[in-house]
Amino acid sequence: MNGNTANLAASRCGLYRAPARMDSVRNAAAAAGLTWLDMPLAAVTDKAQFLTLCKTQMKLPAYFGENWDALADCLRDFEWLKSKGYVLHLSGGEKFARAAADDYHTALAVLGEAADFWKRKGTPFLVFVEGAAELPAF
C-alpha cells in the first residue's frame, strides 16, 4: 500500500488486495463518512453461502433474489443504505476460492462491475480482498 491510504475518493474505485493493516483504511473510511461493510468469508464455500453473507452483511432488501444478477442490481442501488460511499472488506476467502473457484471469481467480477458503476457516478466504492495476490495493491 502506498502513502495514499486516506485517499478513498471515487477516482480510486475498484478491487484491491487488502493491505496487511486494514485499520488505517477503516479509519480513513470513517473520517470520510463512508459505510464500512465487513464480509467475513471464512465459512463460505459456495455461491449460496456467499450470497447469504451478502444479504446479511450488506442488509440487502427483502426483494434480493439471491443470484448474481440480483446482487449486481443491489450493488448498483444501495437505496436502503444511503452513504457518501462504500468500503467492503472481504476477509478469510481462501476456502471459498479453493472450494468454488468459478463462483469466487464471479463474485469478484460482480464487485468489480459495481465499482466501475459507482466510479462513473462519482461515489467511492472500494473493495479490499485479503489473500488476493492477483489484485493490485491500493
C-alpha positions in Angstrom: 0.0 0.0 0.0 1.3 3.4 -0.8 1.0 6.7 1.2 -2.5 7.4 -0.2 -4.3 5.3 2.3 -6.6 8.2 3.3 -7.5 8.8 -0.4 -10.7 6.8 -0.7 -12.0 9.0 -3.5 -14.4 7.8 -6.2 -11.4 8.1 -8.7 -9.9 5.1 -6.8 -13.0 2.8 -7.0 -12.0 -0.8 -7.6 -10.9 -4.1 -6.2 -7.6 -4.2 -4.3 -5.5 -6.7 -2.5 -6.1 -5.9 1.2 -3.1 -4.3 3.0 -1.7 -6.1 6.0 -3.1 -3.4 8.3 -6.7 -2.6 7.4 -7.1 -0.3 10.5 -5.7 2.7 8.6 -8.2 2.1 5.8 -11.1 1.7 8.2 -10.1 4.9 9.9 -9.9 6.8 6.6 -13.3 5.5 5.6 -14.8 6.6 8.9 -13.2 10.1 8.6 -14.6 10.4 5.1 -18.1 9.3 6.2 -18.1 6.1 4.1 -20.1 3.0 5.0 -17.8 0.1 6.0 -19.0 -3.4 5.3 -17.2 -6.4 6.7 -17.5 -9.6 4.7 -16.0 -12.4 6.7 -15.8 -15.3 4.2 -14.1 -18.0 6.4 -17.2 -20.2 6.5 -18.1 -19.6 2.8 -17.5 -22.5 0.4 -20.1 -21.8 -2.3 -22.2 -19.3 -4.2 -25.3 -19.8 -2.0 -23.3 -19.1 1.2 -21.6 -16.1 -0.4 -25.0 -14.6 -1.4 -26.5 -15.3 2.0 -23.5 -13.5 3.6 -24.0 -10.5 1.3 -27.7 -10.4 2.2 -26.8 -10.3 5.9 -23.7 -8.1 5.9 -25.0 -5.6 3.4 -28.5 -5.6 4.8 -29.9 -6.3 1.3 -33.6 -5.7 0.9 -36.2 -8.5 1.1 -36.6 -8.5 -2.7 -33.0 -9.6 -3.2 -33.3 -12.7 -5.4 -30.1 -14.4 -4.2 -28.4 -14.8 -7.6 -25.6 -13.0 -9.3 -27.9 -10.6 -11.3 -29.8 -9.7 -8.2 -26.5 -9.0 -6.4 -25.3 -6.8 -9.3 -28.6 -4.9 -9.2 -28.5 -4.3 -5.5 -24.8 -3.2 -5.6 -25.8 -0.5 -8.1 -28.6 0.7 -5.9 -27.9 0.8 -2.1 -31.2 2.8 -1.7 -31.6 1.1 1.7 -28.1 2.1 2.8 -27.5 5.6 1.6 -24.0 6.8 2.1 -21.3 9.1 0.7 -19.6 5.9 -0.4 -18.8 2.2 0.5 -15.8 0.2 1.5 -16.1 -3.6 1.6 -13.5 -5.7 3.4 -13.5 -9.4 2.3 -11.5 -11.5 4.7 -10.8 -15.2 5.0 -11.9 -16.1 1.5 -9.2 -18.7 0.8 -11.5 -21.6 1.4 -14.2 -20.1 -0.9 -11.5 -19.5 -3.6 -10.4 -23.2 -3.4 -13.8 -24.8 -3.0 -15.6 -22.9 -5.7 -13.1 -21.0 -7.8 -15.6 -20.1 -10.5 -18.0 -18.6 -8.0 -15.3 -16.8 -6.2 -14.1 -15.2 -9.4 -17.7 -14.4 -10.4 -18.2 -12.7 -7.0 -15.1 -10.6 -7.6 -16.3 -9.7 -11.1 -19.7 -8.6 -9.8 -18.0 -6.4 -7.2 -15.6 -5.0 -9.8 -18.5 -4.1 -12.1 -20.2 -2.4 -9.1 -17.0 -0.4 -8.5 -17.0 0.7 -12.2 -20.6 1.8 -11.9 -20.0 3.9 -8.8 -16.9 5.4 -10.2 -19.0 6.7 -13.1 -21.4 8.1 -10.6 -18.6 9.8 -8.6 -19.3 7.8 -5.5 -16.5 5.9 -3.7 -16.8 2.1 -3.8 -13.7 0.2 -2.8 -13.3 -3.5 -2.2 -10.4 -4.8 -0.3 -9.8 -8.6 -0.6 -7.5 -10.4 1.8 -5.3 -13.1 0.2 -6.0 -11.9 -3.4 -2.4 -11.7 -4.7 -3.8 -11.2 -8.3 -5.4 -7.9 -7.4 -3.4 -4.6 -7.4 -2.2 -3.0 -4.2 -4.0 0.1 -3.0 
